Amino acid sequence: MRSMKIAILVLLFSTHVFAADKPVLVINGKPLDLPQYEDYGKNERPNYEPEFNIQFSPKDEIMLSFFQRGKKPVLKIKDSQETSGLFFVTLFLSKEDGKLINKAEWPAAGELDSSERVRYGSRIYPLPDNGYVGMFNKRLQVLNSSLNAIHDRLLERLPEKKYVYEIYAPSHGTFFALMQGYKRFLGENDIIDYVTFKTVDRVSDRIVDIWEDKLLLVGFSGNKINYLFEKRIGSSSEGFRLKIENFEDAKFAHNGAAIVLSYRGQFPPFAQHYWFTIENRKVGNPVFVEGEYVNRLVVARAAPVFAVSASKSRLFDRGASGKINVYDINTQQMLLQTKTYNDDYDYALSSDGRSLSVFLYEKRKIEIYKVPAPVAKKK
């Protein structure tokens, strides 16, 4: 009887795996010369684990960003910043065939130490209008489509080691946020118009998204998030205020409506996760998300499509396996579900919502999925 139960479990597990969608293209990281983990002695360069970030550019090219050592001899810790040999690199790849389109490098002076990379580390984000906003060598810059700086500002040194700078690029519009917060959580946030490079507002609440002249913010009661609200940039007026518990993430949809992700129930495996929309201050019907642990939302810039990572501890997996669900907002259909991952990963959606790219850290490869269009419901 016991062997029969095990056989049934194996069959159920196998069926679930093979029912998942498969990537249409896999890009191997070896030809791209992606960095591996370095293990040096204490008298040589500080150890560091390369950090990767995958996004889609305004042209819907895959952007893969990371820190990488230059092809130079081993350097000592005492070596100067200018000769550190550490670079911030962004690769631009075709989502159709995976070919390298462009490679950009910025010297990462002063970012040898991991805490410095967290606080002032180089990073780059696409802007809706064919440009980029980035932080390089402790300078805030707005770049044009050719990656040339058109605005530049030296960032002041923050007072404590636990304080960090972070950039929040908009889902739509010309405003972005420079966040100066405690562990990327609380602090002062400057709202900057990237056309004029002027600060137009400042907020202390945690920002979760920006859409044109609207901010999506969360409020706290003590150290716990207990409400979500919308605020107009440069004004104290609010669009909506929603009490919410067990908050995970929220984003503006393609039409400026907010998508909220929360969960109900007790600690996993009893937790139940849902997403819903808010339009005209009205909350839509909640939609169940498969998975016991639900992570951040990624929303397509110009389509009613979003992706969410979810994980569930499963039989025969080592640890909690993860997968990515892609949903159509209007029809509430799940359009795609990736296979199970036991690796750390990052993911992004193209602006039209038709391509999902996933970077697997350990395997150093990119998987590209085609997201199908929603199926019309029968009347």
FENMOSUL-V21324 format. One record per run of one state. SS is the DSSP state (2 for helix, 1 for strand, 0 for the rest). FROM is the first residue (numbers start at 1). LEN is the number of residues. If there is no record, write none. Layout:
# FENMOSUL-V21324
SS/FROM/LEN + SS/FROM/LEN
This chain:
# FENMOSUL-V21324
0/1/1 + 2/2/18 + 0/20/5 + 1/25/4 + 0/29/24 + 1/53/4 + 0/57/5 + 1/62/8 + 0/70/11 + 2/81/3 + 0/84/2 + 1/86/8 + 0/94/6 + 1/100/8 + 0/108/6 + 2/114/7 + 0/121/2 + 1/123/4 + 0/127/5 + 1/132/5 + 0/137/2 + 1/139/5 + 0/144/5 + 1/149/6 + 0/155/8 + 1/163/6 + 0/169/3 + 1/172/1 + 0/173/2 + 1/175/8 + 0/183/3 + 1/186/8 + 0/194/4 + 1/198/6 + 0/204/2 + 1/206/6 + 0/212/2 + 1/214/8 + 0/222/2 + 1/224/9 + 0/233/5 + 1/238/6 + 0/244/3 + 1/247/6 + 0/253/5 + 1/258/7 + 0/265/7 + 1/272/8 + 0/280/2 + 1/282/2 + 0/284/3 + 1/287/3 + 0/290/3 + 1/293/7 + 0/300/5 + 1/305/9 + 0/314/6 + 1/320/9 + 0/329/5 + 1/334/4 + 0/338/3 + 1/341/1 + 0/342/3 + 1/345/5 + 0/350/5 + 1/355/6 + 0/361/4 + 1/365/6 + 0/371/9
